[in-house]
Amino acid sequence: MERIANCLQPMSYCRGMSLPTHILYADDVFICCVGSKKNICCLLRIFQDYSDALGQFVNFEKSKLYTGAMSITRRNMLAQLSSFSVGTLPFQYLGCPIFQGKPKCIHFQPIVDRIKVKLATWKGVLLSVMGRVQLVKSIVHGMLVYSFHIYRWPARLLHMLDRWIKKFVWSGDIYTRKICTISWKNVCRPFEAGGLDLKPTRDINASLLLHLSWKLFTQDSSCSLLFQQRFISFGLPRSRYFKSSIWLDVKEYLSTVLDNSVWIIGNGENINLWLDNWMGATLVSILNPPSKYVSSSQDQASIGYC
């Protein structure tokens, strides 16, 4: 651990981060860092120290390097230095598409195609309506929930999925349309209200994005800190445009989080006089003081007015 810590010392990080951002799942490792020669050398030393300690080695043939706005010469230099092959966007990681820019139908089409195959091959006619509903909840929604946590899907794809689910629940076949005497809106109501508690995909997507907005704005995880440093200024969303596949949708739900959140003071360490919602709105929005006064008094306000 001491050798790894020594390797991390010379690394330059993203704004507000104390360690390279990483995702670990089984034997899949996804590492995000500033694309400099110094950082790549530090990461290679970390991999070598890990291999020396545990006897596990990096498979360079399966490893890929993905870069942002970078010249071809610099990208090839980093690829040669790391011995990783150069990957291109979009790509799949743990079944979730990774891409740049606004989410489009083409990014999620592989997931939609897999769901269509599932629904078409199930012997729905041999099951009761409740059996079909349970299949949709446990399998179809389970295939969607991972990407729903990150992206807002195009409305056209969500409408298509709801249409397939509706046909499958009523007839057991996505290609057979059955005339029903009960409104689908009533079917989607909770059990207590007389429905089957089958949520529309649009509502599931919206609720999970709202949950993501809450976590990114309130938690102290590495992902949340990076998000706040890049997109938040003085507790409010930045107004300038970001070429991000996540931020535009999160920003829309972030206003809902801010408008419906209040602070419990507790020990007073994590509150702010100007930027927290005390009276249904922040003092900044009510009094509209110059930003220099807010920024200079942030620390004093959170301590002096507890």
C-alpha positions in Angstrom: 0.0 0.0 0.0 2.9 2.4 0.7 4.4 1.8 -2.7 1.0 2.5 -4.4 0.6 5.7 -2.3 4.0 6.8 -3.5 2.9 6.3 -7.1 -0.2 8.3 -6.6 1.7 11.4 -5.2 2.9 12.8 -8.6 -0.4 12.3 -10.3 -2.6 15.2 -11.4 -6.3 14.7 -10.8 -9.6 16.0 -11.9 -10.9 19.1 -10.2 -11.8 18.4 -6.6 -10.7 14.8 -6.7 -8.1 13.2 -4.4 -7.9 9.9 -6.3 -8.3 8.7 -9.9 -12.0 8.0 -10.5 -12.5 4.3 -10.9 -15.3 1.6 -11.2 -14.6 -1.9 -10.1 -16.9 -4.9 -11.0 -15.6 -8.4 -10.9 -12.5 -8.4 -13.1 -13.6 -5.3 -15.1 -11.9 -2.1 -14.1 -12.8 1.3 -15.6 -10.4 4.1 -14.7 -10.8 7.8 -15.5 -8.0 10.3 -15.1 -6.3 13.3 -16.8 -4.8 12.0 -20.1 -1.2 13.0 -19.5 2.0 11.0 -19.9 2.9 11.4 -16.2 -0.5 9.9 -15.2 -0.3 7.0 -17.5 3.2 6.1 -16.2 1.9 6.3 -12.6 -1.0 4.0 -13.4 1.3 1.5 -15.1 3.5 1.5 -11.9 0.3 0.8 -9.8 -0.6 -2.1 -12.1 3.0 -3.5 -11.8 2.9 -3.2 -8.0 -0.4 -5.0 -7.9 0.9 -7.8 -10.1 4.0 -8.2 -8.0 1.9 -8.4 -4.8 -0.9 -10.7 -6.0 0.4 -12.4 -9.1 -2.5 -11.2 -11.3 -1.5 -9.4 -14.5 -3.2 -6.9 -16.8 -4.4 -8.4 -20.1 -3.2 -5.7 -22.5 -4.9 -7.4 -25.5 -8.3 -6.9 -23.9 -7.6 -3.4 -22.5 -8.6 -0.3 -24.4 -7.8 3.4 -24.1 -10.6 5.9 -24.7 -9.8 9.6 -25.1 -11.8 12.9 -25.3 -10.8 16.0 -27.2 -7.2 15.0 -28.1 -5.0 15.1 -31.2 -4.4 11.8 -33.0 -0.6 12.2 -32.4 -1.1 12.5 -28.6 -3.6 9.7 -28.5 -1.3 7.3 -30.4 1.6 8.3 -28.0 -0.5 7.4 -25.0 -1.7 4.2 -26.5 1.9 3.1 -27.3 3.0 4.1 -23.8 0.3 2.1 -22.1 0.3 -0.8 -24.6 -3.6 -0.5 -24.8 -5.4 -0.5 -28.1 -7.4 2.7 -29.0 -11.1 2.3 -28.5 -13.9 4.4 -30.1 -17.2 5.8 -28.7 -19.8 4.5 -28.3 -19.1 1.3 -26.5 -20.8 -1.0 -23.9 -19.6 -1.3 -20.3 -21.5 -3.8 -18.1 -24.4 -3.7 -20.5 -24.7 0.1 -20.4 -23.9 2.2 -23.5 -21.1 4.8 -23.0 -21.2 7.7 -25.5 -20.8 11.4 -25.9 -23.5 13.9 -26.6 -27.3 13.8 -26.4 -28.8 10.3 -25.9 -30.2 9.0 -29.2 -32.3 6.0 -30.2 -29.3 4.3 -31.8 -27.4 4.2 -28.5 -30.1 2.1 -26.8 -31.3 0.0 -29.7 -29.3 -3.1 -28.7 -31.1 -3.1 -25.3 -34.5 -2.7 -27.0 -33.7 -5.5 -29.4 -32.8 -7.9 -26.6 -36.1 -7.0 -24.8 -38.1 -7.6 -28.0 -36.5 -11.0 -28.4 -37.4 -11.9 -24.8 -41.0 -10.8 -25.1 -41.4 -12.6 -28.5 -40.0 -15.9 -27.3 -41.8 -16.2 -24.0 -44.9 -18.5 -24.1 -47.1 -15.8 -22.7 -50.3 -17.5 -23.8 -49.6 -20.3 -21.3 -49.4 -17.8 -18.4 -52.0 -15.9 -16.5 -52.1 -12.1 -16.6 -50.3 -11.9 -13.3 -47.7 -14.3 -14.5 -47.0 -12.0 -17.5 -46.9 -8.9 -15.2 -44.4 -10.6 -13.0 -42.1 -11.4 -15.9 -42.2 -7.8 -17.1 -41.4 -6.5 -13.6 -38.6 -8.9 -12.8 -36.9 -9.3 -16.2 -37.8 -6.5 -18.6 -37.7 -3.7 -16.1 -34.5 -5.3 -14.7 -32.9 -5.0 -18.1 -33.8 -1.3 -18.3 -33.1 -0.1 -14.8 -29.3 0.1 -15.1 -29.3 2.5 -18.0 -32.4 4.3 -16.7 -30.3 5.2 -13.7 -28.0 7.2 -16.0 -29.7 8.4 -19.1 -33.1 9.8 -20.1 -34.2 7.6 -22.9 -35.8 9.0 -26.1 -39.6 9.2 -25.8 -40.1 7.2 -29.0 -38.3 4.2 -27.5 -40.2 4.4 -24.3 -43.5 4.5 -26.1 -42.5 1.5 -28.2 -41.5 -0.5 -25.1 -44.8 0.4 -23.3 -46.7 -0.8 -26.4 -45.0 -4.1 -26.5 -45.5 -4.6 -22.8 -49.2 -3.7 -23.1 -49.7 -6.3 -25.8 -47.7 -9.0 -24.0 -49.7 -8.5 -20.8 -53.1 -8.7 -22.4 -52.5 -11.3 -25.1 -49.2 -13.0 -24.3 -47.8 -11.9 -27.7 -46.3 -8.5 -28.7 -47.6 -8.9 -32.3 -51.3 -9.5 -31.2 -53.5 -6.6 -30.2 -56.4 -7.4 -27.9 -59.3 -5.1 -27.4 -59.5 -4.3 -23.7 -62.3 -2.8 -21.6 -60.0 -1.4 -18.9 -57.8 1.7 -19.4 -54.1 1.0 -19.4 -53.7 3.9 -17.0 -55.9 2.1 -14.5 -53.9 -1.1 -15.0 -50.7 0.8 -14.0 -52.2 2.0 -10.7 -51.0 0.4 -7.4 -52.7 -2.7 -6.0 -54.4 -0.6 -3.4 -56.1 1.5 -6.1 -57.3 -1.5 -8.0 -54.4 -1.8 -10.6 -51.6 -4.3 -11.2 -48.8 -1.9 -10.0 -47.2 -2.0 -13.4 -45.2 1.2 -13.8 -44.9 2.9 -17.3 -41.3 3.0 -18.4 -41.4 6.8 -18.7 -42.2 7.1 -15.0 -39.5 4.6 -14.0 -36.9 6.5 -16.0 -38.0 9.9 -14.5 -37.9 8.5 -10.9 -34.5 7.0 -11.3 -33.0 10.2 -12.8 -34.5 12.1 -9.9 -32.8 9.7 -7.5 -29.5 10.2 -9.4 -29.9 14.0 -9.2 -30.4 13.7 -5.4 -27.3 11.5 -4.9 -25.0 13.7 -7.1 -26.1 16.8 -5.2 -26.1 15.5 -1.7 -23.6 12.7 -1.3 -19.8 12.9 -0.8 -18.8 10.0 -3.1 -16.0 10.4 -5.7 -18.6 10.6 -8.5 -20.7 13.2 -6.7 -17.6 15.4 -5.9 -16.5 15.3 -9.5 -20.0 16.2 -10.6 -20.3 19.1 -8.2 -16.9 20.5 -9.1 -17.7 20.4 -12.8 -21.4 21.4 -13.0 -22.3 23.2 -9.8 -21.2 26.7 -8.8 -22.2 28.2 -5.4 -24.7 25.5 -4.9 -26.5 26.2 -8.2 -26.2 24.6 -11.7 -23.8 26.4 -14.1 -25.6 28.2 -16.9 -23.0 27.4 -19.7 -23.4 24.5 -22.1 -21.6 21.2 -21.4 -21.3 18.5 -24.0 -22.4 15.8 -21.6 -24.8 12.8 -22.1 -25.9 13.0 -18.5 -25.8 16.6 -17.3 -28.6 18.1 -19.4 -31.2 15.6 -18.1 -29.9 15.7 -14.5 -30.0 19.5 -14.6 -33.7 19.4 -15.4 -34.4 17.2 -12.4 -31.9 19.0 -10.2 -34.3 22.0 -9.9 -36.9 19.7 -8.5 -34.5 18.4 -5.9 -33.5 22.0 -4.9 -37.1 23.2 -4.8 -38.2 20.4 -2.5 -35.2 20.1 -0.2 -34.6 21.7 3.2 -31.7 21.2 5.6 -31.8 19.6 9.0 -29.1 21.5 10.9 -27.7 18.7 13.0 -24.2 19.7 14.1 -24.1 22.6 11.6 -21.1 21.4 9.7 -22.8 21.0 6.3 -25.2 23.9 6.1 -24.9 27.3 4.4 -26.8 30.5 5.2 -27.0 31.8 1.6 -27.4 28.7 -0.5 -29.6 26.3 1.5 -33.4 26.3 1.4 -34.6 27.8 4.7 -37.9 29.5 3.8 -39.0 27.8 0.7 -36.3 29.5 -1.4 -32.6 30.3 -0.9 -31.5 33.7 0.4 -29.5 34.1 -2.8 -32.6 33.9 -5.0 -34.6 36.2 -2.6 -32.0 38.9 -2.0 -29.9 38.4 -5.2 -26.6 39.7 -3.7 -23.4 39.9 -5.8 -21.7 36.5 -6.2 -18.4 37.8 -4.7 -20.1 38.4 -1.3 -21.7 35.0 -1.4 -18.4 33.2 -2.2 -16.4 35.2 0.4 -18.8 34.4 3.2 -19.6 30.8 2.5 -17.4 29.3 5.2 -18.3 32.0 7.7 -22.0 31.6 7.1 -22.0 27.9 7.6 -20.2 28.3 10.9 -21.4 31.6 12.3 -25.2 31.1 11.8 -25.7 27.6 13.2 
